[in-house]
Amino acid sequence: MVILKPICSLFVLCCLSFSLLASEVKVTYWDELVPSMELIEDPFQKLDRNQMFDMATIARFKDAQTEDGFVASDEATQEIIEVTERLRKQDVDVEALFVAREQIMKQREALGSKPNNEVVGSKHRIPGYITPIEMDGTKVTKFFLVPSAGACIHTPPPPANQLVLIDYPQGIELVSLMTPVWVEGELTGHQSKENVNYSDGAANVQSVYAMKADGIEQYQP
C-alpha cells in the first residue's frame, strides 16, 4: 500500500492535468474562421496605374453592354478599340485578364461563404461586437457576433464566415454596439439567414457559423 500510494497520487494528478487540458478553450480570431485555400495569382498586380485605368475603362464598357437598352456611341466604341490596341502593344492580354478577373471574383466569394472545417466542432473564445437579432426586455438573447463595431448595421454585411450566430437564452445587457465582448462556446458549421435592421432598412444576413454561448463577458485584451 505504501508503494501504491504515490502511484495513485501520480495517476490522479495525470487525470487532473488531462482534464484541464481537455477543457481548455482556444482563443480564436476572425482570420482563423476563413478556410485555407490556394489563391490564384492576381495578374492585375503587375499592371501600372495607366494600364489599370485602361482596364477599368474597358470593364465599365463591358458592364454597360449587359444593361437592357444600352447602345454604344461611335465615340465610345472607338475609344475601346484604341485602349485595347494600346494595351496589346504593351503585351497586355485583355481577354485573359478578364478571364482571370472572373476566376478571382469567384474564389473570393468562395473564401467568404465557406466555413473553416478545422475550427468547427470545438470550443472557442472569440472577440467581437454584438449585432442584436432577438431581445428579452433589455437583454439580447440572439445576435450576430461580428469583427467590427456596427458591421451589420451598414450595407453590405461582412462575408458569411465573418459572422457567428450566437444563441444565449439567459441574455446579456447591451451596453452599446461599440462595446467589444468575448464569447465562449462550441463553434458549429450552420448556415443561417437572419433579418437584421439597418440604418436604411432591413435585410437578411447570412452566416455559416453558429454557437450556443457558454459565457459572454466584456472584452479585455
C-alpha positions as CSV (number, residue, x, y, z in Angstrom):
1,M,0.0,0.0,0.0
2,V,2.9,2.3,0.7
3,I,4.2,1.7,-2.8
4,L,0.7,2.1,-4.4
5,K,0.0,5.5,-2.7
6,P,2.5,7.6,-4.8
7,I,1.4,5.7,-7.9
8,C,-2.2,6.5,-7.2
9,S,-1.4,10.1,-6.5
10,L,0.5,10.3,-9.8
11,F,-2.4,8.8,-11.6
12,V,-4.9,11.3,-10.1
13,L,-2.5,14.1,-11.0
14,C,-2.2,12.9,-14.6
15,C,-6.0,12.6,-14.8
16,L,-6.5,16.1,-13.5
17,S,-3.9,17.5,-15.9
18,F,-5.6,15.8,-18.8
19,S,-9.0,17.1,-17.7
20,L,-7.6,20.6,-17.5
21,L,-6.1,20.3,-21.0
22,A,-9.3,18.9,-22.4
23,S,-11.3,21.7,-21.0
24,E,-9.1,24.5,-22.4
25,V,-10.8,26.9,-24.7
26,K,-8.8,28.2,-27.7
27,V,-8.7,31.9,-28.3
28,T,-9.7,32.3,-31.9
29,Y,-9.5,35.4,-34.1
30,W,-11.5,36.2,-37.2
31,D,-8.8,35.4,-39.8
32,E,-8.9,31.8,-38.5
33,L,-12.5,31.4,-39.5
34,V,-11.6,31.8,-43.2
35,P,-10.8,28.4,-44.8
36,S,-7.3,27.8,-46.2
37,M,-7.3,28.0,-50.0
38,E,-4.6,28.2,-52.6
39,L,-5.1,31.6,-54.1
40,I,-5.0,32.4,-57.8
41,E,-2.1,34.8,-58.6
42,D,-3.6,38.2,-59.3
43,P,-2.2,39.3,-62.7
44,F,-3.6,42.8,-62.2
45,Q,-0.9,43.5,-59.6
46,K,1.6,43.5,-62.5
47,L,-0.1,46.4,-64.2
48,D,1.0,50.0,-63.8
49,R,-1.5,52.8,-63.0
50,N,-2.2,53.8,-66.6
51,Q,-2.8,50.1,-67.6
52,M,-5.2,49.7,-64.6
53,F,-7.0,52.8,-65.8
54,D,-7.4,51.4,-69.3
55,M,-8.6,48.1,-68.0
56,A,-11.1,49.9,-65.8
57,T,-12.4,51.8,-68.9
58,I,-12.9,48.5,-70.7
59,A,-14.5,46.9,-67.7
60,R,-17.1,49.7,-67.4
61,F,-17.9,49.4,-71.1
62,K,-18.4,45.6,-70.8
63,D,-20.7,46.1,-67.8
64,A,-22.7,48.7,-69.6
65,Q,-23.2,46.3,-72.5
66,T,-25.1,43.9,-70.2
67,E,-27.7,46.5,-69.4
68,D,-31.0,46.5,-71.3
69,G,-31.3,49.1,-74.0
70,F,-27.6,50.0,-74.0
71,V,-26.4,51.4,-77.3
72,A,-22.7,52.3,-77.5
73,S,-21.9,55.5,-79.2
74,D,-19.4,55.6,-82.1
75,E,-17.1,57.6,-79.9
76,A,-17.2,55.1,-77.0
77,T,-16.7,52.2,-79.3
78,Q,-13.7,53.9,-81.0
79,E,-12.2,54.7,-77.6
80,I,-12.4,51.0,-76.5
81,I,-10.7,49.9,-79.8
82,E,-7.9,52.4,-79.1
83,V,-7.5,51.4,-75.5
84,T,-7.4,47.7,-76.3
85,E,-4.9,48.3,-79.0
86,R,-2.7,50.4,-76.7
87,L,-2.7,47.6,-74.1
88,R,-1.9,44.9,-76.8
89,K,1.2,46.9,-77.8
90,Q,2.3,46.7,-74.2
91,D,1.9,42.9,-74.2
92,V,-1.3,43.1,-72.0
93,D,-3.7,40.3,-72.9
94,V,-7.1,42.0,-72.2
95,E,-9.3,38.9,-72.6
96,A,-7.0,36.7,-70.5
97,L,-7.1,39.4,-67.7
98,F,-10.9,39.4,-67.7
99,V,-11.0,35.6,-67.5
100,A,-8.6,35.8,-64.5
101,R,-10.8,38.6,-63.0
102,E,-13.9,36.3,-63.1
103,Q,-11.9,33.4,-61.5
104,I,-10.6,35.7,-58.8
105,M,-14.1,37.1,-58.0
106,K,-15.5,33.5,-57.7
107,Q,-12.6,32.5,-55.5
108,R,-13.1,35.5,-53.2
109,E,-16.8,34.7,-53.0
110,A,-16.0,31.1,-52.0
111,L,-13.5,32.3,-49.4
112,G,-16.1,34.4,-47.8
113,S,-19.0,31.9,-48.0
114,K,-17.5,28.7,-46.6
115,P,-16.6,27.7,-43.0
116,N,-13.2,26.6,-42.0
117,N,-13.8,23.0,-41.0
118,E,-10.7,23.0,-38.9
119,V,-12.4,25.2,-36.3
120,V,-15.8,23.5,-36.4
121,G,-16.8,21.2,-33.6
122,S,-14.5,22.5,-30.9
123,K,-14.8,25.2,-28.2
124,H,-13.5,28.7,-29.0
125,R,-13.2,32.1,-27.3
126,I,-13.8,34.8,-29.9
127,P,-13.7,38.6,-29.5
128,G,-16.2,40.7,-31.4
129,Y,-19.2,43.1,-31.3
130,I,-22.9,42.4,-30.8
131,T,-25.5,43.0,-33.6
132,P,-28.8,42.2,-31.9
133,I,-31.4,39.9,-33.5
134,E,-33.7,39.0,-30.6
135,M,-34.3,40.7,-27.3
136,D,-35.9,39.7,-24.0
137,G,-36.7,43.0,-22.4
138,T,-33.4,44.9,-22.3
139,K,-31.3,41.7,-22.7
140,V,-30.0,40.4,-26.1
141,T,-30.7,36.6,-26.4
142,K,-29.7,36.1,-30.0
143,F,-27.2,38.1,-32.0
144,F,-24.5,38.1,-34.7
145,L,-21.0,38.3,-33.3
146,V,-19.1,40.5,-35.8
147,P,-15.4,41.6,-36.1
148,S,-16.0,45.3,-36.1
149,A,-18.5,47.6,-34.4
150,G,-21.7,48.2,-36.4
151,A,-20.6,45.8,-39.1
152,C,-24.1,44.6,-39.8
153,I,-25.8,48.0,-39.4
154,H,-24.5,49.3,-42.7
155,T,-24.6,47.6,-46.0
156,P,-23.0,45.4,-47.2
157,P,-22.7,43.0,-44.3
158,P,-19.5,41.0,-43.7
159,P,-18.8,37.7,-45.6
160,A,-20.8,34.8,-44.2
161,N,-17.7,33.3,-42.5
162,Q,-17.1,36.6,-40.7
163,L,-20.3,36.4,-38.6
164,V,-21.2,33.9,-35.9
165,L,-24.9,33.4,-35.0
166,I,-24.9,33.4,-31.2
167,D,-27.7,31.8,-29.1
168,Y,-27.7,32.9,-25.4
169,P,-31.1,32.3,-23.8
170,Q,-30.2,33.9,-20.5
171,G,-29.4,37.1,-22.3
172,I,-26.8,39.9,-21.9
173,E,-27.4,43.5,-21.2
174,L,-26.3,45.5,-24.3
175,V,-24.2,48.4,-23.2
176,S,-23.5,49.7,-26.7
177,L,-22.9,48.4,-30.2
178,M,-19.4,49.8,-29.8
179,T,-18.7,47.6,-26.7
180,P,-16.5,44.6,-27.5
181,V,-17.1,41.2,-25.8
182,W,-15.6,37.8,-25.5
183,V,-18.0,34.9,-26.4
184,E,-17.1,31.4,-25.5
185,G,-18.7,28.1,-26.7
186,E,-18.6,25.3,-29.2
187,L,-18.5,26.6,-32.8
188,T,-20.6,24.7,-35.3
189,G,-21.0,24.9,-39.1
190,H,-24.5,26.1,-39.6
191,Q,-25.9,28.1,-42.5
192,S,-28.4,30.6,-41.4
193,K,-30.2,33.7,-42.6
194,E,-31.5,36.3,-40.1
195,N,-33.3,39.6,-40.5
196,V,-31.1,42.5,-39.3
197,N,-32.3,46.1,-39.0
198,Y,-30.1,48.5,-41.0
199,S,-29.8,52.3,-40.7
200,D,-31.6,52.4,-44.0
201,G,-34.0,49.5,-43.7
202,A,-33.7,45.7,-43.0
203,A,-32.1,42.8,-44.8
204,N,-31.4,39.1,-44.5
205,V,-27.8,38.5,-43.4
206,Q,-26.2,35.1,-43.9
207,S,-23.8,33.2,-41.7
208,V,-22.1,29.8,-41.9
209,Y,-21.2,29.6,-38.2
210,A,-23.3,29.2,-35.0
211,M,-22.6,28.9,-31.3
212,K,-24.7,28.3,-28.2
213,A,-22.7,30.5,-25.9
214,D,-21.5,29.1,-22.6
215,G,-20.5,32.6,-21.4
216,I,-20.1,36.2,-22.5
217,E,-18.0,38.8,-20.9
218,Q,-16.7,42.3,-21.6
219,Y,-13.6,42.2,-23.8
220,Q,-10.2,42.6,-22.0
221,P,-7.0,42.3,-24.1
